[in-house]
Amino acid sequence: MHDNDFRVQLKEVVNHFNIDIHKGLLGRCLQCNEKLADIDKCAAKGLVPVPVHVYDTNERFSINLKSTF
């Protein structure tokens, strides 16, 4: 790693390992490894607590449809 900023570090890793970030890199639940489904931004806010900053700065949201809330 050549930088202290995690965003720059992530770019370094992606570039070094030639990772295709459009192939579902983060498409699975971190708790159970189930595939995530895209949901509407408005639905995301109503299903689970979404911090205001996260909601305001993101357009894409995903959820594990098999999980219980």
N, C-alpha and C positions, 0 to 999 in steps of 0.2 A: 504494500500500500504506500502511495506517495502523497497522501493527503489526510488530514484529520476529519474532514467533512464526510459523513456517512454517504451522502448522495454521490460525491465524487468517487468514493470507495466502491459503491455499488456499480457505478459505470465502469470502473476499472475491472471488476470481476466479470461483468457481462461481456466486456470486450475481450478480456484475456481468454475466457473459456468459450467464446463465440456462442453465447446463449441467445436463442431466439426468444425475445420477451413477448412475442405475439403468439406463442404456442402453448399457452396455459401454464406459464411458469408458476403462478400463484393461484391455480384453479382448483385447489383442494383444501378442505377444512384442516386447520392445523391441529385440531383435537382428535378427529376420527379418520381423516384422510378421505372422506367422501367428496365427490365432485361438487363444486359450487355452481349455483345457477345465478345468472344475472337477474336483477330485479330493478324496478323503476326507482328512481331517486326518492320520490315521495313515499313510496311503500317502505323503503329502508328506514326512514325516520319513524314510521308508525309501528314497525315490527320490533325493533330493539332500540335501546338508548344509543343515539349517535351523537357524539360531541359536536357542538355547534361548528367549531373550526373544521372538523372532518367533513361535515355536511356541506359547508360553504365552499370548500376547496376541492371537492371531488364531484365528478359527474357519473362515475360508474360505481355500482354497488353490487355485491354478490352475497349469497346466503346459502347455507346448508339446509336444504328443504327437508331433510330427514331428522334434523335436530328438534328438540322440544324447547320451548321458550319458558 
